[in-house]
């Protein structure tokens, strides 16, 4: 599942994938893969991304599907 919330939060902060990657210590390809839904980041990476974008885990990674 694509992570459009991550892409939107990154855009609100006016950060490129490379700039966010530099802030959290990963490659641009990792950020791209997370946004595409091709990679599930560790909790530590999720937290680093949230700190860099000034958002919560729920804002970016919580999937509220109705059952």
N, C-alpha and C positions, 0 to 999 in steps of 0.2 A: 504494500500500500504506500503510495506516495506521501511524503510528508510536506504538504503544502503550507502547513503552519510554520515549519522551520524556514522555508523559503520566504514567506511573508514577513516573519520576524527579522530575518536577515536584511530584507529590503527596507524595512522600517528603520533599521539602524544604518542604512546606506553602506552596507558591507558587501563586498564581492565574496564569492566562495573562497577565493584565495586569502582574502583578509581575515575571514572567520577562521579558516584553517590555521593561519599563522597564529592567531590569538589562542587557539586551543591545542596547538601542537600536533596537528595531523596534516595530511596532504589535501589538496583541493579535491582530488578524486574521492577521498573519503567523504567529504561534505556532499559532493555530488551524489555519491551512492546512497547516502542517508536520505537526501531529498527525493531521490528516485524510488526509495523503498527497497533498494537492493542490498542494504547493509543494516544490521541491527547493532547500534553502538552499545558499548559497555555503559554501565550506570555512571562510571566516572567521566566518560566522554559526554554523556547526556548532561551531567551536572556542569561540566566545563562550558558546554555550549550555552546552557541556560544562563550561567554567570556572565558570559561574554555578551549575550543579547539582552540581559536584564529581564528575564522572564522566568516562570516557574516550570518545573517538570510537567505539571498538568497542562500548562499552556501549550507545550510543544509535543509531548509524547503520550499523553493519556488518551486512549481510544474509548470513547463513550458510545458503544454500540448497544442498541436496544435489543433485548432478547424477546 
